[in-house]
Amino acid sequence: FHLVIVTAQVFDVAVWQIPAKIAGTVHACRWSLA
C-alpha cells in the first residue's frame, strides 16, 4: 500500500514536470530562433 502512495507521488511529479519541460523546451527553441 505504501508503494502505491509513492508511485502516485512520483506519477504526480512526472505529470507536473512534463508540461514544464515541454514549455521550457519550446521557450528555449523560440529564443534560439529569435
Summary of the structure (lengths in Angstrom):
residues: 34
radius of gyration: 14.8
end to end distance: 49.8
largest distance: 49.8
contacts: 61
relative contact order: 0.10
helix: 94%
strand: 0%
